[in-house]
Amino acid sequence: MDPKALAFLAAGLGAGMSVIGAGVGIGKLAASALESAGRQPEASGKLQTMMIIAAALIEGVALFAEVISLLLAIK
């Protein structure tokens, strides 16, 4: 097989795995936040703010991983 084709395959797998990891992380984050809001409804405003910040950080890491995998494929 062509090394360039293998590089693109590896980049696709790396990007896919990073998106799957981000999805699992955001799912666990949302589940924990909803459970906490169910136990203590008066803290739901603070929980929502913290959840949005954490979700943005998770998405940032996933985007960074995708960019790195695509850059490695291009080289």
N, C-alpha and C positions, 0 to 999 in steps of 0.2 A: 504494500500500500504506500501511497505517496505520503511523505512526512507532513506536508502542508494539510492534507486531508485529515490526518490524525490530530494535528494541532487544532483544527476547527472542531473536530469531534470532542476533543478534551475541553475546549472552550465552551461548547454547548452544554456538556455535562456539568462543568463547573458552575456555569450560570444557572442551570436548572437546580442544582443542589443548593446553591445559595438562596434561590427564591423559595425552595421548599423549606429550608431552615428558617427563613424570615416568616413564612406563613405559620409554621409551628410556633415560633416565638410570639408572634402577635396573637395567635389563638390562645396560648396559655396566659398571656398578659391580660387579654380581654376577659377570659374566664375568671381569673383571680380578682380582677377589678369588679366584675359583676357580683361575685360572691361576697366581696368585702362590702359593696354597696347594699347588698341584701341584708347583711348582718348589722350594718351601721349606716342607715340611710342619710343621716345628717352630714356625713363626710363625703357624700357623692361628688360634690363640686371639686374638692381637693383630689379625689381619686381620678376624676376625669382629666384634670390638668396633668397629673403625673402620668396617666396612661397615654395621653397624646404625646408627651415628651418622650417617653420610653418607646412608643411605636415609631416616632420619627427617627430615633437613634437606631432602632433595629433596621428600618428601611434604608438608612444611610449606610450601614454596614453591608447590607445586601447589594446596594447599588455599587459600592466600592468593590465588592467581590466580583460583580459582573464586569465592571470596567477593567479590572486587573486580568480576568480570564480572557477577555477579548483582546487586550493589549498583548498578552502572551501569545495568542493565536496569530496575530498580525506579524509578530517578529518571526 
